[in-house]
């Protein structure tokens, strides 16, 4: 047994560089698989935390709040009630432990029933007319939760039966008395009295951001110390009955873990069930529950998306492992066949290779998961494709799921590695020599027409997806944000492999054609190279398919990520129209809105229905203030009326009316190139000279046969029509959606109502129609942050009614977990593809060179110079690896053109404006070509060094053949 292990280790040491390449592939495979659950968990954890933070900003409610309040129903014996309250207190005391969160603040509040109070010195008139109600209330740790404005804190040790109480300023005004006054409650049934002395005036103490207690919310209350209330009203029966109990926690929501979501929601349901009619009508508030509940579905969708995103990279790694194992086995086929001819069984030989693979697998499993953590951190820093930012690192921690998946990846990889070894053990020494003599035979893939099958499957799926896309557009279905079908990522890999194999089926004939056309003129070195490639096409098949796949999938990943990011960002920019949209309050004489149900004494409507509503007059705020805000480069006034009307010779309809200042609008508006027939500034210059000039949408021009030079009229409710002259026709305009509400349909479909648009001069509209509030569109200075303008708006007390910030929407979009997944994994996939492409290329050519030592030795002995040998290598690489790279680029671009448009399935078709377009970035191609150029240069240098060190006499020694 020891001898067997000694042989295995010596064999591995002899082939250490090959084993190192194989170990590298295994380690990357383990790292990739182990990073999947880590990344899914980490980005969901970050997103949950960000959503809870945003919830606090939007609603001003602490997400970690847990508030349970219950009424006390009547008809219970006091002893039973006291026991139930004690059990409820114990139950709530342990609530943080059950939820798995630390408590940052805890309070209990109790209150008696509401009762009528009278001042002790009330006059007869006050005794008859005064109807002030109140209740005795307490809060645990009262003295630390309120701020004493006037007076003193109550003395709970007072023995004369008088309750010293604290009140709010508003309640003191309602009571019409000052501090030091006494109030009396008299029980009508038994005549017993409760005396209350006002000793202090209080307000809520400024809290620390998570303590949600507010005494002003419970205004009509006499606050007494907690221990005193507990003794007199909870432990002992009083003439005043308990009415309300409340327990409130501020829990550390940052400790909420994605893995414990189901447990968290189950505990919330348990609290609801526990208090349901136990003491009375109960209410359980947990603001975080709404955000948390959606994450179970998000986690399932994200897991599916990650598998689909990782699948092409996994496919490439599997291909790399198989190629590396196959190259290693090819080099050892002579040794295997000799062992078989000398009586070794297939299983004995397989046990040796299995032991080698297991050793490599265990080493990969020891290192891979930690590299997976590093991968996860890299993914967390990506804000776009191949773009990294300085953001807080993802919360990454190794878990059992990650190790289980990594172990399964190792097992699968070992099986994959052992397949070539198993096939090699079937061949005897004679069969091996026969195979070497027939190296130009057709490959198994081409014999079985796998390329045609793969192309057929992918084209069939592509047609199906295009049909779904057409239905999506026609029906205006909403696929809910980013929601990607896994096949959208796996299909391009299938198609790329099919195309690559099909191209390589034809390529040998192309090489033979080149050889035939110039066989009279080729140099001996090139002649030998062309013969070698044409006669041994199957020898280069693996490396060429490998390079084609890596290049094609790398380009597809780059284009897909750029396209998704670009279209989402374009949509935000186009919808907003500029960096920031502001709506400012305008003073007006509009009557206040009537209370629900109408107001008593309000004038009845005119039964004739003729009376028109009074037109509201507005006062325009100074616009100069907007232009002088910090961080503002340019500001423009943009009037937008969605319910305007227009009239033309062809008919009339509803329209959106824009009023703009052409010069300012051209400086702030965002518009993607190619949406209009001419640049947007050309249209603005066109109408700038004539106040009556307008631009109209294509929908008006087509439906009502309006053309440039025609006159149209426009107004809105309560105004007379004003005339305009049409100067131009447009298809898109910043902030305007030209898509019909019913979806995209055929051009001549009269059932679809397309939106209309008229763009005119703001000053003309204000002078001839009416002065009404407009939006302020702002372009920020280069590098200016939105916070600058926010702070200045507060400082200058600008009454903002609504604000839309494109930069903030972009940030939220980039933090979406699905977009994080796409950018992160595609970046990782692109980098890994380039990395394994380099190592695979180097491994193949080093092994190929080692196998052709005799050939190069003979050529050198025949007088072929070293430079000619290098020329042979260079031409061989150009016609194999170089050709594979070019084919990969063509296939990558073709796959992008065919499959990237299908990502429209991930967007809301009725809101995708501007239209979806494929985005390509030159830097991605430059990086790709840089990696390929570096790879070929290093490969050629390594091969040249090995050839320069080659000893001809050793190559030609007896028995080399």
N, C-alpha and C positions, 0 to 999 in steps of 0.2 A: 504493500500500500504506500509505504514511504517512497519507494522507487517511482511509483506512478506520479506522486505529487512533485517529486524532484524533476521528473521529465516535463511535467506541465509548466513548472516555474522556469525551467531552462528554455523551453519552447517560447514562452511569453517574453522572456528576456531577449531572446534572439530576434523576435519580431516586435520589439518594444515600441517602435514608432508607429507601426500598424495598430498595435493594441492601444496605444495612446490616442490615436484618432478615433478608434471605436469607443473608448472610454469617454472621450470628449462628446461624441454624439449621444451616448447613453446619459451622461450627466446633464446635457442641455435638455434632453427629453424629460428626465426626471424633474428638472427645475421648472420646465414649462408646465408639466402636469400638476406639480405641487403648488404652483403659483395661482392656478385657476380658483380653487376655493378661497385661497388667501385674498386674492384680488376682489372676488365677488363680495366677500365678507367686508373687506376694508372700504370699498367705495360705497357700499350700502350703509355702513356704519357712519362714514363721513357725511353722506347725503342726509341720513336721518338726523344727525346732529345739526347740520346746516338748516334743515327744514324746521326743526324745533326752535332754533335761534330766530329764524325769520318769522315764525309764528309769534314769538314774544314781541318782535319789533312791530309786526302788523297789528296785533290785537292788544298789546300791552298786558298780556296775561302770562304769568310764569308757567312754562310748559310742565314743570315738575309739580304743579299744584295737585293736591288730592284733597277734595273737600266733600265731606259727608254730612248732610244735614237731614234731620228728621223731625216731624211734628210728634207730639204726644197725644195719642187718641184717648178719649175719656172712657169711663166704665171699668177701669182697672183698679184692683186693690193696691194701696200704696206700697205694701211690702213686696208684692210681685213686681211693681214698677221699679222700685229701688234695686231689686236683684237684677232685673233686665238691663238697667242702666249700667250697673257695675260690670256685667258681662260684656256689654258693648264697649265700655271703656277699655277693658282688657283686650278685647278683639282688636280695637283700633291701635292700641299701644304696640301691638306686634305687626301692624300693617307694613311698615318699611322692610322688616326682615322677610316677610312673605313675598314682597315685590322685588327684593334683592337690591334695594337702593338705600343710600344713607339719608337720614333726615337732617335738613339744614335748619328747619324751624318747625315747631309744633305748637298748636294752641287748641284749647277746648273752650267753647262758648256755650253758655246756657242762658235761657231767658224764661221768665214767667209769662203767664197770659197777660194780655193787654188789659188795663183797667183805667177807670176815670179818676183823675186826681184833682184835688182842690187845695189851694193855699190854706194854711191853718188860719190865716187872718182874712179869709175871703169875705167880701160883703154879701148881703142877701142877693143882690143882683148878680154878682159873680157866681154865687152858688147855683143860681137858676140857669144862667146863660153860658157859663164857661164849660166847654166840652173838650178839654185837653185830655188825650189818652197817653198812656205810657206803659212801660214794663220794666221790671227790675232785671238787669242783665249783668253778666259777668264774663270775663275773659281771663284765662290762665295767664299768670305773669303780667297782670294788668299794668303795674307801675313801670315796666320796661317797654310797654307797647304804646303808651300815650305820652304826650308832652303836656305838662301842666302850664296853662296860660295864666291862671289866676287862682288864688285860694290855696288849699292844701289837699294832701291825700287823705282818704277816709281812715278813721280809727275803728278797726273791726272788733276791738276789745270793749267797746262801749256797752254798758250793762243796763241802760235804761230803756232798751227796746227800740231806740231810734236808729234808723239806717242812715249812715252818712254816705252820700252818693256824689258821683261826678257826672256832669252833663256837658253836652256840646254847646257851642255858642248859639247855634240856630235854635236848639231846643229851649235854651234859656230865654231867648226872645219870645218863643211861643208861649212859655209859661208866664211871661209878664212879671217876673220877679227877679231879684238879685240873689247873689250868693248869701248864704246865712239864713235864707228863708226856709220854712218848714212846709211840707206838703203831707196831706193825709188821704189815705184810701180807706173807705168804710165798706165792709162786706154787708150787703143788703140782707143776707139770710140770717146771720147771727149777730150783726152789729159790731163785730170785732174790727179793730183798726190797725193800719200799718202807717207809721210815721216816717217820713223821709226828709232828711236835712241836706240841702245843697251846700257842699263844702269846697268844690273845685270845678274849674272850667278847663276843659281838655280839648286837644286836637290830636290827630294821628301823628305819631312820631315818624320822621323820615326813615323809610325802610332801606334795606340793603339790596333791593332789586328782586328778591325772591319772596319776601314776606308780604302776602297779599291782604293783610288785615287793614280795615278802614273803619274807624268809629263813626265817621259821618254817614256811612251807609246805613247804620242802625241808629238813626237820629233820635227817635222818640224813646230814649232809654235812660234809666238811672243806673249808672255803673257802680257796683259795689265790689269789694275784694272777693277773689275766687273762693278762698277757704270759708269765708262767712256765708256765701251763697250756697256752697256745697253742704254746709252743716245745717242751715235753716230751711232749705227748700228741696234738697236731694236726700239727705240722710234722715231728715225729720219732716213730718207733714206740716204744711202751713195753710193759711186761709187762701193763699195764692197758689194756684196749680202751675206745674211746669208746662211750658208750651213748645219750646224749641230746644233741641240739642244740636251742636255742631262740633265736628272734629276736623281740623285742617292741618295738613302737612305741606311743607315745601321740600320736595325730594330732589336729590341731585340727579337730574335727568341725563347728565353726561355719562352716567353709569349704565344707562339702558343699552343692552347688548342685543345685536341682531339675533343671536342664537336663543335669547330668552324672550323673544317677542310673544310667542304663543303662551308661555308661562305667565307673562305680564298681563296679557289680555284675559287669560283664565282667572287670574287673581282679581282683576277688575270685575269680571262677571260674578265671582264669588262674593265680593263686597256688596254688589247690587242684590244678590240673592239673600245675603245675610240680613240686610236691613229692610228688605221688601215686606212691609206691613208688620215688622216685628214690634216697633214702638208706635208707628203711625205712617204717614206718607213720607217716604224718604227720597232724597236726591243725592246722586253720586256724580261729582264733577272731576274729570281727568282730562284737561286740554290736550295732553300728549296722545291720548288714545286714538283720535282721528287720524293723525299722521302715522302712528305706529301700525294701525290696522291695515293701511294700504301697502305696507312693506312686505307682507307675506306674498301678495300677488307680484309685487315688484321683484322680489327675490327669485321667484320661479321664472319670471320672464328673463331676468338677467342671467340666470344659470343657462337657460336655453341659448341666449344670445352669445354668451361666452363660449359655449361649446361650438357654436356655429362660427364664431370669430377665430377660435383656435384651430378649427378643423383643417384649413389649408396649411397652417404651420406644422400641425401634427403630421399631415400627409407628407410634407417635405422632409420632416425629421425621419419618418418611417422609411422614406425613399433613401435618405442618406445612410441610415443604419444598414439597410439591405445592400446598398451599393458598396459600403465599406466592408461589410461581411463577405460579400461576393468577391470583392477584389482580394481580400485576405485568403479566402478559400481557393480562389483561382491560383494564387501563388503556391498554395500547399497541395494542389491536386496531385502532383507527381508523388509527393510524400504519402498522401492518403492511398493512392492506387498501389504503391509499393507495399504498404502495410496490409492492404486487402489481399494482394497476391501472396503474401507470406502468412496468411491464415488468420489475421485479425478480423473479428466480427464487426459488423456495422455498429452494433451497440457499444462495443468497446471503444471504437474510434469516436462515436458520438458522445460518450461519457467524458472523453478528454476535452472536446470542444464545449460541452455543457459546463464542465468545471471551470474552464477559462471564462465563459460568459457569466457564470454565477459570481466569480471573483470580481469581474469588472462591474457587474450589476450591484454587488454589495458596496463597492467603492463609490459608485455613482449615487447610490441611495444615501451614503454617508455625507456626501458633499452637495448633491443636487438640491435638496430642500432649502438649504441656506442660500444657494444661488437664487432659488425661487423667491425667497424673501427680498433679495436685492432686485430681482425683476419687478416685484410688486411695488417696491419703492420708486423704481424708475417710471413705472406706469402711472403711479400717483402724481408724479411731477409733470406729466404731459398735459398741456392745455390745448394742444392741437397735434396734428400729424407731424412728428419729428420736431415738435416745439416743446420746450421745457421751461417751467417757471419756478421761482422760489416760493413754494407754498409749504405749509406745514405737512410733515410726512404722514403718510397713511398709517393708521393704527394697525400694525401687522404683528401677529403672534402665531407661531407654529401651533397647529392643532392636529388632533388624531385623524380628521378627515383628509387633511393634506398628506399625511404619511400613508394613509390607506391608498389614496389615488396614486401617489408616487410608487408605492410597492406594486400596484397593478400595472403601472407603466413599465416598471423594470421587468416584470414577468412577461408582459406582451413583447417587449423589446428583445428579451432573450429568445423567445420562441421565433421571432422574426429573424434574428441572427443565425439561429440553428437551421433554418430552412435551407440555405445554400450548402451547409455542411452535410445535411441529410441527403440532399440530391447528389452531392459529390461522392458519397460513400457507395453509391450504386455502381460506380464505374470502375472497371479493372484497369490495369496498366495498358492493356491493348486498346481498350476503348478510349482511354485518355489520349493516347498517341493518335488514334483515328480522329478524335475531336480537334486536336492541334492541327492536323493536316487539312481539316475542313472548316477553317475559321471563317470562311466567307459564306457560310450557309445562312439562310433567313432566320431571323429571331423568332422565338415563340410568340411574342406579341403580334408580329406581322403575319405569322402563319395562321393564327386564330382570329385575325381581323379585329383585335381588341380596339384599335384606333377607330375603326368604323363604328363599332358598337358604342364606344364612349361618345363620339360625335353625335350619333343618333339619339342617345339618351339625353344629352345636354341640350340639343336643339329642340327635342320634344318638350323638355321642361321649360325652355326659353319661350316657346310659343304659348304654353299654358300661362306663364307669368305675364306675358304681354297681353293676353286676353283678360286676365284679372286686372291689369293696369287700365285697360280701356274701360272695363266695367266700373272701376273705381272713379274714373274721371266722369263718366256719364251719370253715375248715380250720386256723385259727390259724397261718397262714403268717407267717414273719418276713422282711420286706423289708430287713433289715439297716440299722438306724439311719435317717438321712435319705437317701432315695434317690428323687428326684422325677422323674416322667415329664415331659418337656418340654411335652407337650400340656396339662398341668395349668395352665400359665401362658399358653399361646397360646389355648386354648379360651375363657377368659373374654373375651379381646380380640375374638375372632370373634363371640361371643354379644353383647357390648356393642355392637359395630358393627351387627349385625343388628337388635337391639332398638331402637337409636337411629334407624336408617333406617325401621323399621316405625312407630315413634312419630311420626316426621316425615312419614310418609305420611298419617297420620290428623290431625296437628296443624292443617294449613290448614283442614280442615272444622270443627275446633273454633273457630278464629278467625272463620270465616264465621258460625258459629252465634252467637258473641258479638256480631258486627257486626249480624246480623239482629235479635237480641233487643232491642238498645238503639239502633237506628239513628235513632229519633225523638228521643233524648235526648242522644246523644253530642255533645260540643263539637266545633267544626270541627277543632281540632288532633288530637283522638283519632279523629275520623271519618277524617281524612286518613291517620293512622297505621294504622288497621285496614284501610283500603283498600290501602295500600301493602304491608302484610304479606300480605294474602290474595291480591293479584294478582301479587305477586313472590316467591312462596314459594321458588322455586328459587334466588333471589338470596341468601337467608339459609341455604340448606341446608349449605353448606360450614362456616360458622362454628358452626352449631348442632351438626352432627355432631362437629366438632372439640371443642367444649366438652363435649358429652355423653361422648365417649370419654375425655377427660382426667380429668373428674370421676369417671366410673365406674371407670376403671382406677386412679386415685389411691386411691379408697376400697377397691377390691379389694386393692391392694398393702398398704394399711394393715391391713385386717382379716386378710389372709392371714398377714402377718408377726406381728401381735399373737397370732393364734391358734396358730401354730407355737410361738412363744416361750412363750406362756401355758401351753399343754398340756404342753410339755416341763418347764417349771418346776414346774407342779402335780404332775406325775408324780414328780419328785424329792422335793418336799416331802411328798407323800402316802406314798411308799414309805419315806422316812426317819421320818416321823411327827412329828419335831421338828427343831430346828436341828442337834443332835448326838445320836447314839446311842453309848453306851459300854458295853463288856462288861469288867468287872473280874475279876481272878483271885480265886477263893475258895479258901482253904485247905480241904483235904479229906483223907480217909483212903483214897482210891482207890488200888489197887495199881498199880505201874508197868506200862505195856504190855509184853506178852511180846515177846521178840526174834523176828524172822522165822523161821518154821519151828518155833517152840516152844522151850522151854528144857529142857535135860536135867534129869531129876529132878523135873520139875513134876508135881503130882498129876494123875492121870488123871481124866477127866470121869466123873461118876456114870452108869453105863450105864442106869440106870432113867430118867434124864432128869428126876427129880423135884426134885433139889436146886436151889433158887433162888439166883441170884447175890446176893452180899452187897450190901445197900443202902449207898450211899456217904453219909457224913455230911459236911455242909458247915459252915464257919464264916463267918457273914456279916461282911464288912468294914464299918467304920463309914460309914454313909451321910452323916453330917454333913460329911465331907470333901468330898463331891461338891457340896454346896450352897454351900461356902465357896470354891470355885475362882474364880480371877480371871475376871471377865467373865460369870459365871453369874447370870442373873436368877432362874431357878427350875429345880429339878431334880425329877424324879419317878422312882419305882421302877416298872418295867414288867416283869412276869414273863410269859414267852411260852413255851408248850409246844406244839410242833407235832404231837406224836404222842400226844396225850391221847385218851381215849375218853369217850363219853357214852351214857347209856341212858335211854330214855323208854318210855311205853306203846306208842308206834308202832314201836319198834325201837331199834337201837344202831348206832353208826358212829364213825369216827375224826373228831377235831375239833382245831382250834387253840384253846387255852385261854389267855386273857389274864387276868392278875391285876394290878389297878391300885389306887392310892389315888385316889379320885374327885376330891378337891379339887386335888391336885397335878397329876393327869393333865389336868384341864381347863385348867390354866394353861400347860402346855408343848405340848400336842398341836396339830397343824395339821390343819384340815379345811376343805375348800372348801364354800361355801354351796350349798345345794340338793341335796346328796348324800343327806341324811337328811330324813325327813318333818318333823322338828323340829330346832332347833339342838342340837349335840352336848352342850352343857351341860345342856339339859333332860333328856336321857337320863341323864347323870351324876347330876343331882339326883334323878331318879326312883329310882335304885337305892341312893342314898347312905344312906337310913335303915335298910335291912335288910341285914345281913351276908350272908344267903343269896341275895339278889337277883342275878339275872344278866340280861344281854342276849344274845339268840341271833340268829344270821344267818337271813335269809329262806330259805336252803336247808334248814335244819333244820325251820323252821316249815312249809314247803310239803311236804316229802317225808315227814315223820313226824307231821304234823298236830298240831304243838305250838303252843299259843297262850298269851298272857299269863295267869298264874295257875296254869299247870300246873307239876308238879314233875318235875325231871330229875336224874339222877345223873351224876357225872363222876369220872374217875381217870386214872392212867397206870400203866405197867408196875410191878408189885410192890406196888401200893397198893389198899386197899379203896375202894369207891365212896363218895362223899360227896354228900349231897343239896343241891339248889339249887331256887330258885323263879324261874320266868320272869316278868320284869317288862316286857320290851319286845322288839321285833323290829327289826333293823337290816339295811340293805343294804350299807353300807360302814363301815370302821373304820380309823383311821390305822395304816398299816403292814401292812394285811391285804389280800390280793388275792382278790376274790370270783369272779374269772373261772375257769372250768374249765380244766384243763390241756389238754383236747382241743379247746378253742376254744369260741366262743359258738354255741349251738345253740338249737333251739326250746325253749320253756318245758317242754313235756311230753315231751321226749326223755329216756327213762330210761337210755339208753346213756352219757350224759355225766355224769361224776362231778363234782359241784360242791363246792367247799371249804366246810367248816363252821366256825363260830366261836361261842365262848362267852366273854363278858366278865363277870368277877366281881371280888370284893374280894380284894386281895392278902393281907390279914391273915387272912381266913377260909380261903383256900387253903393258906397256910403252916401254920395251926393244925390244919386237918382233913385235909390231904393230906401235904405235905412241904415242908421248907425247901430250896429249890434256887436256883442263881444266877439273878439277874434282870438285865435291862438297866437302864441309867440314861439316861433321856431328859432332855436339857438344852435350855433356852431361853436364848439369850444376851441380854445387855443391849443396848439400842438403840445401834447404832454400834460394838459390841464386835467385834474381829476374832478369828478362830479361833486366831491365834497366841498370844493371851493365855492361853487355856486350855491350849494345847499346852505352853507354857513352864511353867505352874503344875503341870501333871501331872508333868513331869520334875522340877521343884523339890521337889515333895512325895512323889516316888518312888511314885506310884500305879501299881500293876502292871496296865497296860491290855493286854487280850488282843485286843480288836477295837474299832475306832472307825469310825463312818460320819458324815461331816460333809457336811450338805446344802449348805452354802455352797461348799465346795471342789468338790462335784459340779456345782453351778451354774456355777462358773468354768470347769471343764473343758468343760461343755456349750456355754458361750458361745464358747469358743475352737475348737470344732469347725469345720473349714473350710467345711462345707456350711451350717452355721448362720450363720457369718460372711458367706457369700455371700448368703444369703437376706436377712439384716438389712441388709447394706451396699447391695446392689443395689436392694432394694425402697425403702430410704430415698432413694437416689439417683433412682430412678424416680419416686417421689412428688414430690421437689423439682423435677426436670426437667419433669414433667407440669404442675406449677403454674406454672413459669417460662415454658414455651412457650405455655401457655394465656393468660398475661397478654400476652405479645408478639403472639401470634396475634390475640387480641381487639383489641388496640390497632391493629394493622396493618389489620385488616378494616374497623374503623369509620372510621379516618382516610381510607382509600381510598374507602369508601362515601360519606363526607361530601364528599370532593373531587369525586366523580362526580355529586353532587346539588346542586352549588353553584347552578345555575340554579333548581332547584325551591325552595330556601330563599330565594333572591333574590326570586322571584315572590311567595312567601308574605309576606315582609317588605313588599314593595311593596303588597300587598293589605291591609296593616294588621295582620297577625299580629305580636304583640309578641315581644320577645326571650325573655321568660319563657315564653310559649306555645311558642316554638320549642324551648326547653329541655325543656318538658313533653312535647312530641312526641318528642324524643330519649329522654327518660326512659321514656316509655311504650313506645317502640319497642324499647329495650334490655330492658325488663322482659318484653315479649312474645316476644322472640327470645332474647337471651343469658340473661336470668333464667329463662325457661321451659326453655332447654337445660340450665341448671345444675340445676334441680329434677328434670328428667327424668334427668339424669346421676346425681343422688343416689339416686333410686328404682332405677335400673338397677344402680348400684353395690351397693346393699344386696341387691337380688335376686340379682345375680351372686355376692355373698359367701355368701348362704344356699344357693345351688345348688352352687357349685364349691369353696368353702373346706372343706366336710366331706370332700371327696375327698383332702385332705392326710392323712387317716387311713392312706392307702396308704403314707405315708412312715414310719409307726410300726409297732412290733410289736403286732399286734392282741391277742395273748394277754397283753400286759403293760401295755396302755394303761389304767391306772387312776390317777385318776378318768376317767370317760368323756370322750371327745373333745367339746369344745364350741367354738362360734364365740365369739371374744373381740373385743368392740368397745370402743374407748376414746373417751370424750367429747372428749379433747384433740385427737384426730385430726380429728374433725368440726369442732371450733372453729377449728383451723388452716386447714382447707379453706374454711370459710365466711369466715374472716378474709381469706384470699387472694382469694376471689371478690369479697367486699365491697370490698377495696382496689382490685381490678382494675376493677370497675364504677365506683367513685368517680373513680379516676384517668382512666379512659376518658371519663367524662362531663365531667370538668373540661377535658381536652384538647379535646374536641369543642366545649364551650362557648366556650373561648378562641378556637378557630378561627372559630366562627360570629360571635363579637363583632367579630372583625377583618375579617369579610367585607364587601367593598364592593359594594353593590347595583347601582350604575351599571355596574360592571365585569361583574357577573353578567348584566345585562340588555343588554349591548352588542350591536350588530348582528352577526349571524352566530354567536351563542352556540349556537344550535340546530344 
